[in-house]
């Protein structure tokens, strides 16, 4: 799992988005403030297979 200090605070923001599947579970999505797009997430979809999750798609994800 990624730590909040892994990314530069002036360029990136960590956004918590609740999972659609598991109530009470939150995705920690890292958003690039320059582009407004999601670049990473704490969930298994992203960490195990680099597949954008619901939370990343909510913010905006570009490959």
VENPE-V798163 format. One record per residue. N is the residue number from 1. RES is the residue in three letters. BURIAL is 1 if it has 16 or more other ideal C-beta (glycine too) atoms within 10 Angstrom, else 0. Layout:
((N:RES:BURIAL) (N:RES:BURIAL))
This chain:
((1:UNK:0) (2:UNK:0) (3:UNK:0) (4:UNK:0) (5:UNK:0) (6:UNK:0) (7:UNK:1) (8:UNK:0) (9:UNK:0) (10:UNK:0) (11:UNK:0) (12:UNK:1) (13:UNK:0) (14:UNK:1) (15:UNK:1) (16:UNK:0) (17:UNK:1) (18:UNK:0) (19:UNK:0) (20:UNK:0) (21:UNK:0) (22:UNK:0) (23:UNK:0) (24:UNK:0) (25:UNK:0) (26:UNK:0) (27:UNK:1) (28:UNK:1) (29:UNK:1) (30:UNK:1) (31:UNK:1) (32:UNK:1) (33:UNK:0) (34:UNK:0) (35:UNK:0) (36:UNK:0) (37:UNK:0) (38:UNK:1) (39:UNK:1) (40:UNK:1) (41:UNK:1) (42:UNK:1) (43:UNK:1) (44:UNK:0) (45:UNK:0) (46:UNK:1) (47:UNK:0) (48:UNK:0) (49:UNK:0) (50:UNK:0) (51:UNK:0) (52:UNK:1) (53:UNK:1) (54:UNK:1) (55:UNK:1) (56:UNK:1) (57:UNK:0) (58:UNK:0) (59:UNK:1) (60:UNK:0) (61:UNK:1) (62:UNK:0) (63:UNK:0))
